[in-house]
Amino acid sequence: MDQLAFIFVYLEEQPLLWLFVTLSAYLLVEQIYHLGRNFALLNPVLVSAVLIAVILWLSRTSYADYFAGAQFIHVMLGSAIIALAVPVARYQGALWGARYAVLAALCCGALVAALSAVFLAKAFGLSDALVASLAPKSVTAPIAMGIAEQIGGITSIAAVLAVVTGITGAVIVTPLFSRLGFTDWRARGFAVGVTCHGIGTANAFQVHAIAGTFATIGMALNGVFSSVVLPALLIVLL
């Protein structure tokens, strides 16, 4: 109830111009994306982010002023993360039936995504703080920030890297999977969710409903798995 009251107080007191601009930009770009037959480089998150950046530059608006007007979206991130439990509960029967395959895919996907970033970063001589910020790049941004903070990373960099990973995955995975001949929407979706989190999941829903559902499941499970395993693993490696 306290959080709900805070939301209503925020909406009453804060200027909503930038919230309106953010939502309008995304909806506009999403329509363009559909008109462009889901062309990968027209990914709504990527293009709308660029569009908003251009608007901020032209209007000489600082990021602090923009965030003050659009932070309602940020406030709702926590609720969005909790909502990830819904598809997991809804498809628990299917998950249990494929539990060994799901567990293997989850462990392989999460560990390869994290450890490849860690080893490459260390090979290039990056600082431990940057390595710790890179490790959770395939986890949805709020969880990635929490993991990075726990292991000595830089939360702002972790958030940016998570977004970049999601956008890159959303642009690449659909044409890549189609070219490779992967036709199982469950496998495609789960792989996207584990490696490309929320942005990839949104793209998966635009491709196929089943892919989107299993992407959501993969993202949720990877969030839980990585938040438990990565801190312990990276303490040993760093």
TORNUTI-775572 format. One record per residue (C-alpha): residue number from 1; residue in three letters; chain; x, y, z. Coordinates in steps of 0.2 Angstrom, whole numbers. Layout:
<pts>
+-----+---------+--------+-------+-------+-------+
: num : residuo : cadena :     x :     y :     z :
+-----+---------+--------+-------+-------+-------+
: NUM :     ALA :      A :     X :     Y :     Z :
...
+-----+---------+--------+-------+-------+-------+
</pts>
This chain:
<pts>
+-----+---------+--------+-------+-------+-------+
: num : residuo : cadena :     x :     y :     z :
+-----+---------+--------+-------+-------+-------+
:   1 :     MET :      A :     0 :     0 :     0 :
:   2 :     ASP :      A :    14 :    12 :     4 :
:   3 :     GLN :      A :    22 :     9 :   -13 :
:   4 :     LEU :      A :     5 :    12 :   -22 :
:   5 :     ALA :      A :     3 :    28 :   -12 :
:   6 :     PHE :      A :    20 :    34 :   -17 :
:   7 :     ILE :      A :    16 :    31 :   -36 :
:   8 :     PHE :      A :     0 :    41 :   -35 :
:   9 :     VAL :      A :     9 :    55 :   -25 :
:  10 :     TYR :      A :    23 :    55 :   -39 :
:  11 :     LEU :      A :    10 :    56 :   -53 :
:  12 :     GLU :      A :     2 :    71 :   -45 :
:  13 :     GLU :      A :    18 :    81 :   -41 :
:  14 :     GLN :      A :    30 :    77 :   -55 :
:  15 :     PRO :      A :    30 :    85 :   -73 :
:  16 :     LEU :      A :    25 :    71 :   -85 :
:  17 :     LEU :      A :    32 :    78 :  -101 :
:  18 :     TRP :      A :    47 :    67 :  -102 :
:  19 :     LEU :      A :    36 :    52 :   -97 :
:  20 :     PHE :      A :    25 :    56 :  -111 :
:  21 :     VAL :      A :    39 :    58 :  -123 :
:  22 :     THR :      A :    47 :    42 :  -118 :
:  23 :     LEU :      A :    31 :    32 :  -120 :
:  24 :     SER :      A :    27 :    41 :  -136 :
:  25 :     ALA :      A :    44 :    38 :  -144 :
:  26 :     TYR :      A :    43 :    19 :  -140 :
:  27 :     LEU :      A :    26 :    17 :  -147 :
:  28 :     LEU :      A :    30 :    27 :  -163 :
:  29 :     VAL :      A :    46 :    17 :  -166 :
:  30 :     GLU :      A :    37 :     0 :  -162 :
:  31 :     GLN :      A :    24 :     5 :  -176 :
:  32 :     ILE :      A :    39 :     8 :  -188 :
:  33 :     TYR :      A :    47 :    -8 :  -183 :
:  34 :     HIS :      A :    31 :   -18 :  -187 :
:  35 :     LEU :      A :    29 :    -8 :  -204 :
:  36 :     GLY :      A :    47 :   -13 :  -207 :
:  37 :     ARG :      A :    42 :   -31 :  -205 :
:  38 :     ASN :      A :    52 :   -33 :  -189 :
:  39 :     PHE :      A :    69 :   -28 :  -197 :
:  40 :     ALA :      A :    82 :   -31 :  -184 :
:  41 :     LEU :      A :    90 :   -14 :  -185 :
:  42 :     LEU :      A :    74 :    -6 :  -181 :
:  43 :     ASN :      A :    73 :   -13 :  -164 :
:  44 :     PRO :      A :    61 :    -2 :  -154 :
:  45 :     VAL :      A :    72 :    -1 :  -139 :
:  46 :     LEU :      A :    88 :     4 :  -149 :
:  47 :     VAL :      A :    79 :    17 :  -160 :
:  48 :     SER :      A :    68 :    25 :  -147 :
:  49 :     ALA :      A :    84 :    27 :  -136 :
:  50 :     VAL :      A :    93 :    36 :  -150 :
:  51 :     LEU :      A :    77 :    46 :  -154 :
:  52 :     ILE :      A :    76 :    52 :  -136 :
:  53 :     ALA :      A :    94 :    56 :  -135 :
:  54 :     VAL :      A :    92 :    67 :  -150 :
:  55 :     ILE :      A :    77 :    75 :  -142 :
:  56 :     LEU :      A :    87 :    79 :  -126 :
:  57 :     TRP :      A :   101 :    86 :  -136 :
:  58 :     LEU :      A :    91 :    97 :  -147 :
:  59 :     SER :      A :    81 :   103 :  -132 :
:  60 :     ARG :      A :    97 :   105 :  -121 :
:  61 :     THR :      A :    89 :    95 :  -108 :
:  62 :     SER :      A :   100 :    87 :   -95 :
:  63 :     TYR :      A :    98 :    69 :   -90 :
:  64 :     ALA :      A :    94 :    74 :   -72 :
:  65 :     ASP :      A :    79 :    84 :   -78 :
:  66 :     TYR :      A :    74 :    70 :   -90 :
:  67 :     PHE :      A :    75 :    57 :   -77 :
:  68 :     ALA :      A :    65 :    68 :   -65 :
:  69 :     GLY :      A :    50 :    68 :   -77 :
:  70 :     ALA :      A :    52 :    50 :   -83 :
:  71 :     GLN :      A :    57 :    40 :   -67 :
:  72 :     PHE :      A :    40 :    33 :   -65 :
:  73 :     ILE :      A :    46 :    19 :   -77 :
:  74 :     HIS :      A :    61 :    17 :   -66 :
:  75 :     VAL :      A :    50 :    15 :   -51 :
:  76 :     MET :      A :    40 :     1 :   -59 :
:  77 :     LEU :      A :    55 :    -9 :   -63 :
:  78 :     GLY :      A :    54 :   -18 :   -46 :
:  79 :     SER :      A :    36 :   -23 :   -50 :
:  80 :     ALA :      A :    40 :   -29 :   -67 :
:  81 :     ILE :      A :    54 :   -40 :   -60 :
:  82 :     ILE :      A :    42 :   -48 :   -48 :
:  83 :     ALA :      A :    29 :   -51 :   -62 :
:  84 :     LEU :      A :    42 :   -63 :   -70 :
:  85 :     ALA :      A :    35 :   -76 :   -58 :
:  86 :     VAL :      A :    19 :   -77 :   -67 :
:  87 :     PRO :      A :    24 :   -86 :   -83 :
:  88 :     VAL :      A :    35 :   -98 :   -72 :
:  89 :     ALA :      A :    20 :  -102 :   -62 :
:  90 :     ARG :      A :     9 :  -104 :   -77 :
:  91 :     TYR :      A :    20 :  -116 :   -86 :
:  92 :     GLN :      A :    27 :  -125 :   -71 :
:  93 :     GLY :      A :    21 :  -142 :   -78 :
:  94 :     ALA :      A :    30 :  -140 :   -94 :
:  95 :     LEU :      A :    45 :  -134 :   -85 :
:  96 :     TRP :      A :    45 :  -149 :   -74 :
:  97 :     GLY :      A :    43 :  -161 :   -88 :
:  98 :     ALA :      A :    59 :  -153 :   -96 :
:  99 :     ARG :      A :    68 :  -149 :   -80 :
: 100 :     TYR :      A :    84 :  -158 :   -85 :
: 101 :     ALA :      A :    85 :  -149 :  -102 :
: 102 :     VAL :      A :    80 :  -133 :   -94 :
: 103 :     LEU :      A :    93 :  -134 :   -80 :
: 104 :     ALA :      A :   107 :  -139 :   -92 :
: 105 :     ALA :      A :   103 :  -125 :  -104 :
: 106 :     LEU :      A :   101 :  -112 :   -89 :
: 107 :     CYS :      A :   118 :  -117 :   -82 :
: 108 :     CYS :      A :   127 :  -117 :   -98 :
: 109 :     GLY :      A :   120 :  -101 :  -105 :
: 110 :     ALA :      A :   122 :   -91 :   -89 :
: 111 :     LEU :      A :   140 :   -97 :   -85 :
: 112 :     VAL :      A :   146 :   -96 :  -103 :
: 113 :     ALA :      A :   139 :   -78 :  -104 :
: 114 :     ALA :      A :   147 :   -73 :   -88 :
: 115 :     LEU :      A :   163 :   -82 :   -88 :
: 116 :     SER :      A :   167 :   -77 :  -106 :
: 117 :     ALA :      A :   165 :   -59 :  -102 :
: 118 :     VAL :      A :   176 :   -61 :   -86 :
: 119 :     PHE :      A :   190 :   -70 :   -95 :
: 120 :     LEU :      A :   191 :   -59 :  -110 :
: 121 :     ALA :      A :   191 :   -43 :   -99 :
: 122 :     LYS :      A :   205 :   -50 :   -88 :
: 123 :     ALA :      A :   214 :   -55 :  -104 :
: 124 :     PHE :      A :   213 :   -36 :  -110 :
: 125 :     GLY :      A :   219 :   -31 :   -93 :
: 126 :     LEU :      A :   203 :   -22 :   -87 :
: 127 :     SER :      A :   202 :   -18 :   -69 :
: 128 :     ASP :      A :   193 :   -29 :   -56 :
: 129 :     ALA :      A :   179 :   -16 :   -55 :
: 130 :     LEU :      A :   176 :   -16 :   -74 :
: 131 :     VAL :      A :   177 :   -35 :   -74 :
: 132 :     ALA :      A :   164 :   -36 :   -60 :
: 133 :     SER :      A :   153 :   -24 :   -70 :
: 134 :     LEU :      A :   154 :   -35 :   -86 :
: 135 :     ALA :      A :   150 :   -52 :   -78 :
: 136 :     PRO :      A :   131 :   -49 :   -75 :
: 137 :     LYS :      A :   128 :   -42 :   -92 :
: 138 :     SER :      A :   116 :   -55 :   -98 :
: 139 :     VAL :      A :   105 :   -53 :   -82 :
: 140 :     THR :      A :    91 :   -40 :   -83 :
: 141 :     ALA :      A :    97 :   -23 :   -78 :
: 142 :     PRO :      A :    90 :   -21 :   -60 :
: 143 :     ILE :      A :    97 :   -38 :   -55 :
: 144 :     ALA :      A :   114 :   -35 :   -64 :
: 145 :     MET :      A :   116 :   -19 :   -54 :
: 146 :     GLY :      A :   113 :   -28 :   -38 :
: 147 :     ILE :      A :   126 :   -41 :   -42 :
: 148 :     ALA :      A :   138 :   -29 :   -48 :
: 149 :     GLU :      A :   137 :   -19 :   -32 :
: 150 :     GLN :      A :   139 :   -35 :   -22 :
: 151 :     ILE :      A :   155 :   -40 :   -30 :
: 152 :     GLY :      A :   163 :   -23 :   -31 :
: 153 :     GLY :      A :   157 :   -18 :   -48 :
: 154 :     ILE :      A :   151 :    -1 :   -54 :
: 155 :     THR :      A :   132 :    -1 :   -55 :
: 156 :     SER :      A :   130 :    12 :   -68 :
: 157 :     ILE :      A :   142 :     3 :   -80 :
: 158 :     ALA :      A :   133 :   -14 :   -76 :
: 159 :     ALA :      A :   116 :    -6 :   -81 :
: 160 :     VAL :      A :   123 :     1 :   -97 :
: 161 :     LEU :      A :   131 :   -16 :  -102 :
: 162 :     ALA :      A :   115 :   -25 :   -98 :
: 163 :     VAL :      A :   106 :   -14 :  -110 :
: 164 :     VAL :      A :   119 :   -15 :  -123 :
: 165 :     THR :      A :   119 :   -34 :  -122 :
: 166 :     GLY :      A :   100 :   -35 :  -123 :
: 167 :     ILE :      A :    99 :   -23 :  -138 :
: 168 :     THR :      A :   113 :   -33 :  -147 :
: 169 :     GLY :      A :   105 :   -49 :  -144 :
: 170 :     ALA :      A :    88 :   -43 :  -150 :
: 171 :     VAL :      A :    96 :   -37 :  -166 :
: 172 :     ILE :      A :   106 :   -53 :  -169 :
: 173 :     VAL :      A :    97 :   -68 :  -162 :
: 174 :     THR :      A :    81 :   -69 :  -173 :
: 175 :     PRO :      A :    90 :   -69 :  -190 :
: 176 :     LEU :      A :   104 :   -80 :  -183 :
: 177 :     PHE :      A :    92 :   -93 :  -177 :
: 178 :     SER :      A :    82 :   -93 :  -193 :
: 179 :     ARG :      A :    98 :   -94 :  -203 :
: 180 :     LEU :      A :   104 :  -109 :  -192 :
: 181 :     GLY :      A :    87 :  -118 :  -195 :
: 182 :     PHE :      A :    81 :  -118 :  -176 :
: 183 :     THR :      A :    62 :  -120 :  -177 :
: 184 :     ASP :      A :    58 :  -125 :  -159 :
: 185 :     TRP :      A :    51 :  -109 :  -152 :
: 186 :     ARG :      A :    53 :  -115 :  -134 :
: 187 :     ALA :      A :    72 :  -117 :  -136 :
: 188 :     ARG :      A :    74 :  -101 :  -146 :
: 189 :     GLY :      A :    64 :   -91 :  -133 :
: 190 :     PHE :      A :    73 :   -99 :  -118 :
: 191 :     ALA :      A :    90 :   -96 :  -126 :
: 192 :     VAL :      A :    85 :   -77 :  -129 :
: 193 :     GLY :      A :    79 :   -75 :  -111 :
: 194 :     VAL :      A :    94 :   -82 :  -103 :
: 195 :     THR :      A :   107 :   -72 :  -113 :
: 196 :     CYS :      A :    97 :   -56 :  -118 :
: 197 :     HIS :      A :    85 :   -54 :  -104 :
: 198 :     GLY :      A :    71 :   -41 :  -105 :
: 199 :     ILE :      A :    75 :   -33 :  -121 :
: 200 :     GLY :      A :    78 :   -49 :  -130 :
: 201 :     THR :      A :    62 :   -56 :  -122 :
: 202 :     ALA :      A :    52 :   -41 :  -129 :
: 203 :     ASN :      A :    58 :   -45 :  -146 :
: 204 :     ALA :      A :    54 :   -64 :  -144 :
: 205 :     PHE :      A :    36 :   -59 :  -140 :
: 206 :     GLN :      A :    36 :   -50 :  -157 :
: 207 :     VAL :      A :    42 :   -65 :  -166 :
: 208 :     HIS :      A :    31 :   -78 :  -158 :
: 209 :     ALA :      A :    20 :   -80 :  -142 :
: 210 :     ILE :      A :    28 :   -96 :  -136 :
: 211 :     ALA :      A :    46 :   -89 :  -139 :
: 212 :     GLY :      A :    41 :   -74 :  -129 :
: 213 :     THR :      A :    34 :   -85 :  -115 :
: 214 :     PHE :      A :    49 :   -96 :  -113 :
: 215 :     ALA :      A :    61 :   -81 :  -115 :
: 216 :     THR :      A :    52 :   -74 :  -100 :
: 217 :     ILE :      A :    55 :   -90 :   -90 :
: 218 :     GLY :      A :    73 :   -90 :   -95 :
: 219 :     MET :      A :    76 :   -72 :   -90 :
: 220 :     ALA :      A :    67 :   -76 :   -73 :
: 221 :     LEU :      A :    77 :   -92 :   -70 :
: 222 :     ASN :      A :    94 :   -84 :   -75 :
: 223 :     GLY :      A :    90 :   -69 :   -63 :
: 224 :     VAL :      A :    88 :   -81 :   -49 :
: 225 :     PHE :      A :   103 :   -92 :   -54 :
: 226 :     SER :      A :   115 :   -78 :   -57 :
: 227 :     SER :      A :   111 :   -68 :   -41 :
: 228 :     VAL :      A :   115 :   -84 :   -31 :
: 229 :     VAL :      A :   130 :   -91 :   -41 :
: 230 :     LEU :      A :   139 :   -76 :   -49 :
: 231 :     PRO :      A :   144 :   -67 :   -33 :
: 232 :     ALA :      A :   151 :   -83 :   -25 :
: 233 :     LEU :      A :   160 :   -88 :   -42 :
: 234 :     LEU :      A :   167 :   -71 :   -45 :
: 235 :     ILE :      A :   174 :   -69 :   -27 :
: 236 :     VAL :      A :   185 :   -84 :   -32 :
: 237 :     LEU :      A :   190 :   -77 :   -49 :
: 238 :     LEU :      A :   194 :   -59 :   -45 :
+-----+---------+--------+-------+-------+-------+
</pts>
